[in-house]
Amino acid sequence: MIEKLKMQTPNITEQNMEQIAKLFPNVMTETQDKNGEVQKAIDFDLLKQSLSSVLVDDADERYRLDWPGKKASLLKANTPITKTLRPCREDSVNFDSTENVYIEGDNFEVLKILQESYLGKIKMIYIDPPYNTGKDFIYKDNFAAKKADYEEELGTTDEEDNKLFKNTDSNGRFHSDWLSMMYERLIVARDLLKDDGVIFISIDDNEVHNLREICDEVFGEENALEQMIWKKRYQGAKEKHLVAVHEYIFVYSKVKESIREIYVPATQEYIDRYYTHKDENYNSRGGYRTQPLEAGKSMDSRDNLTFSFEAPNGKLISPKRQWIWSKERVLDAIDHGEIGFTKDKYSPYIKQYLKDRKGVVRKTKKQTIIDNVYTQNGTKEMNDIFENLGIFPFPKPSFLLSQLIEFANTNKNDLILDFFSGSATTAHAVMQLNAEDKGTRKFIMVQLPEATDEKSEAYKAGYKNIAEIGKERIRRAGTNIVEDNQNKIGIDKLDIGFRVYKTDSSNMEEVYYHPEQLSQDNLFSLASNIKEERTPDDLLTQVILDLGLELNLPIEQKKMHGNSVFIVQTNALVACFDDNINIKIIDEIAQLQPFRVVFKDGGFSESKDRINLEERFKRLSPETLITVI
């Protein structure tokens, strides 16, 4: 194809807009040019808000979804916080060696805390947020509008304080609360995704239209991959109008061009139509469909694909042209029963088992229907795990999450995040998949410790909040998975542990952030800028996060000349938070050639020791970065 030269200098404006769209897809909008034609444009007020630490006002009309509190929510998403995570070893399983993480706390705060450590590192996010069914939801952030505040911002009264229209709870206030809650979380979550990462969001009819709008804004409309329809139950309860038996799962990518072939879970109709053949492997691998072993004419000719081989009946089989597999692969497939032969001409064919297929390649932009897994499966799963206690009604089934994880093209060592983790179905699915394919996928679960109802079965069973249910589910599911797969080679290496962290205020006193506020009166009362009740484990966690390291790195604790020393991932970080550091440990630490070392500012009793510290590292490990807190 001949390309026509533009014969003009590059359009820098368009190039700049493309760069801005990559960084801030939520500021892209539409406007009309002088001829009335619709064209792409930048919402400069939203761009200003994205780059501003104060609230920006604007009154221009444009194409976008607006609600009271939107700008405040954007401002909140861009404002730093001083919260941190504190480790909870007693709730954890295999704390020092596991690579899985469970975090208790408000998920917005957690996302902010993780922002630097996991920037561009998450392959897949799944969330099942509150559906906003008309009742107050638990994530009632400080931006949530009171009725009077909402009406004032919306402009529902005139200058004489007369009502401009009747305002009820049903006409917007709760929508605004929900939109703000989701908007700020999705803005932060997007930054955590890898370029080829995807996010799945479950939703029902109450907010499906609004969720689509804010996802188009946050991720970019061009990065929308799918709006799946999930048939969530066999049949619906009798209702006045239509019977609701389905929900939706939105699928958005970070950068669509970075994603490889996308698969969708095969529907039962598709399975019944194509995977019709059965053999002795049916119970473990399901039915199979067939594909000719011989290549078509469109395939390029290759010498290594032209050969003869002996079939199980002793017949020598030769291709008319060539095979699609090499001889080694063909012989191996025959040994494993993965090649069959027609009865008439004994022509070889490949058995494509249902168990080995990721799904169906998505060829068109259409809604995918998932109808072979239901909430009833999730309820039964929880009852099996918790001995029919009925402590968590209608959770998502782990098989649904397994399908989505495969849909996301996850590699065997990818990181998966769920920041509305509920009963921890996603963690269960990750461990199950790892057991099946020897993967090392890692999960991060985030859950608000929302109190259980005192009348509920969960509360009666001793689970005072949802986080307690989620943690116990992971413990029990992990044990069950190992027991169910005990004959598999390598099952003993399956990571069924998790580190528990809980959100809290900073480990540092306020003066650490604002030393100018220190007065003569409180100078001597502050012997340390670290809060008294905080432990070395607490300090290590905040240092790891502050340095942008991941929470799942291996941690080793050692004693060196009477001091406690933390070693993170061999030599990524070495830290000692003791008050009286023995200067002799410096040489031993330097032998590790650490990338960074961290000490307490008051850890060295004499100034000469601090000088000696710097000199010893300059000589023994000059590349090491020395930091104090």
Helices and strands as residue ranges (DSSP letters): H 12-23, G 25-27, E 28-32, E 38-42, H 44-50, H 70-78, E 84-87, G 89-91, E 101-104, H 107-114, E 122-127, H 147-154, G 169-171, H 173-192, E 193-203, H 208-219, G 221-223, E 224-231, E 246-253, G 256-258, E 263-264, H 268-274, H 282-285, E 288-292, G 303-305, E 309-310, E 316-317, H 327-335, E 339-341, E 348-353, G 354-356, E 360-361, E 369-370, H 375-385, H 398-407, E 415-418, H 425-437, E 442-447, H 457-460, H 466-484, G 491-493, E 499-504, H 510-513, G 515-517, H 536-546, E 555-560, E 563-568, E 573-576, H 585-590, E 596-599, H 607-620, E 625-628
